[in-house]
Amino acid sequence: MATGPLTEDELRQFVDDWYQKLDVHAPVEEVLPLLADEGLELVFPEVTEHGHAGFKSWYEKVTNRFFDEVHELKELNITPGENGLIQLVVNWQCKIWDPPDAKSKWLGFDATQTWDMVRSPETGKPQILRYSVDKFIPMPGSPPL
């Protein structure tokens, strides 16, 4: 089990793993280990959630609403340490379908995010303690969320 400060390599791999799981709509049981439960705060554009229960509620909604999701990292700044910090900009594109519309709609946004990271006392792996979407800017031609 890893101990000590979170390293840049660990945090960079964590970001890749996080977005890969979101893009494929991995089962929530595979995503929860990436999140601290005690003290977890998740600030999304549409809602703020707390703890694993809050994440599960949000994740169920978004995985049933959005499809063909793609997250492309545009900027990444990592500050390693006991409490690591990740600041990034990700381009998120997806489709939605609102019944009874005849066709799905494309959505695209650039999201500026800040993640406060900790090392799990149980597994030694990085976990998100606070996840904040700071800016959510629609791409040209995208309807609002």
Stockholm file with secondary structure:
# STOCKHOLM 1.0

chainA/1-145         MATGPLTEDELRQFVDDWYQKLDVHAPVEEVLPLLADEGLELVFPEVTEHGHAGFKSWYEKVTNRFFDEVHELKELNITPGENGLIQLVVNWQCKIWDPPDAKSKWLGFDATQTWDMVRSPETGKPQILRYSVDKFIPMPGSPPL
#=GR chainA/1-145 SS CCCSSBCHHHHHHHHHHHHHHHHTTCCHHHHGGGBCSTTCEEECSSCEEEHHHHHHHHHHHHHHHEEEEEEEEEEEEEECBSSCEEEEEEEEEEEECCTTCSSCEEEEEEEEEEEEEEECTTTCCEEEEEEEEEEEEECTTCCCC
#=GC SS_cons         CCCSSBCHHHHHHHHHHHHHHHHTTCCHHHHGGGBCSTTCEEECSSCEEEHHHHHHHHHHHHHHHEEEEEEEEEEEEEECBSSCEEEEEEEEEEEECCTTCSSCEEEEEEEEEEEEEEECTTTCCEEEEEEEEEEEEECTTCCCC
//
